[in-house]
């Protein structure tokens, strides 16, 4: 999809309290998935995280992999899947954001700031809405 997805307040809240999981691909058949404890909201259309390890996710993103982020609230049986394209930056406002985040959390300086520009958000809520795209008309909590 080519539209820009909007991160709602319930999504921001869940991303702020639950551990997001990032997925990239190394090639058409090899997925890579793992937690990103620094992943957070950058603005209403973008996620950001501190790339600290310089491992497979970074290599995949630099090779052009699209990314997916899942965040789940197990107790509420609710969640979201965010899809988009990522870029790695080492200067400018996003880099400054990552340096400040690292300093505030007692983390080492990151190898890069990864911005994930979202184009689609799916509901991962249990029930009939599971797997459906959240559009401007359906935004809000996935209940």
N, C-alpha and C positions, 0 to 999 in steps of 0.2 A: 504494500500500500504506500501511497506517496504523501498522505496527509501527515501532519505533525500531531502526535498524540499529546494529550494534556494530562499531567499528573494531578490528581485531585487530593484534597485534604485527607480523606481516609487512606489513600495510597501512601502519602507522605508519612502519616502516622505509623503505618505498618512497616515501611522501610526504616523508620527511626527506631523501632522497637524489636524487630525480628531480624534474623540473619539472612541477608540476600545470598543467593547462589547464582554464579555467573556461568554461562555456557558459551563456548566458542567451538569452531571446528578446525582441525588441522588439514583436512582434505575432505573430499565429498563423503567419506565413510567413517571418519574418526572423530568423535566428539570429545571435548574436554570440558569438565564441569568441576566447580569447586566454590567454596564459600569465599566471600569478599567482605571482611568485617569493616572495611573503610567505605564501602559503597553507600552512597547517600544521594539525596536530591540536590542538584546544582541549580536548576530553575524549573519552571513549569513544564518544560519539554525535554529536559536533559538530566541524566544521572551522571555521577562522577565517582571515581575511586582513586586511591593512591596505589599505583603499581609499585609494590615493594620488592617482589621477588625477581622480576624479569624472566619469568618462566614461560611455560607453554601458552598461557593466555595472551601474553604480550606478543609472542611470536605469531600467533594466529591472527591477532588484531592487525599487526604490522603487515601481514600477508593479505589482509582484506576481508577476514572473516566477519560476517554479521554476528551479532551477539544477542543472547537472550538472558534475561535476569528473572529468576523466580523468587518470590517472597511469599511465605505461607504463615498464617496464624493457625496453628494446629487446633488450639482450643476452640477458636471461633469457626473452624472449617471454612476459612476464607483465604483468599490469596490473589496474586496477580502475576502475570507473565508479561514482561516488557521486551519488545523487540526493537532493534535499531542498528545503526552503524556507529562504530567507535573510531575515535582518533586519539592519538597520544600527543601531548604537548609538554614542553619543558620551559615555557615562559608565558607571560601574560597572566590575566586574572585567574584562570583555572589552575595554573601552576601555583600562584600565590595562595589560592584556596587550599590546595593540597599541603603546602608547606605549613600553613597556619593550623590545619587539621592535625598534621603529624606532631607539631609542637604542643598543641593542646592535649593530645592523647599520649604523649611520651613515646612516640614512634620515631624511627629513624627517617631521615630524609628520603622521599620516594625516588624511584628511578624515572618516574613520569606521572603525569596526571592523565587519566583516561576519561574522556568525555563520551557518553553514550547518547547519541541523538536519536530519540525515540520516534518511531513511525506507527507503531501498533501496540495496543495494550489489551490483553485478554484477561477475563475473569477466571480465576481458579477456585471459585466458591463451589462448595459441594452442592449438588442438585442440578436443576435444569439449566442454569446459567453457566455451568462449567464449560470452559473452552470457548465461550463466545467473546467476540470483539466488543470492547467498551468504546462506544462512540460518544460524540457530544450529546446525543439524545439519551444515552444510557449511563452517563457518568455518575459517579457517586459510589457509595459502598456497594459491593457485590452481594450483600445480604445473604 
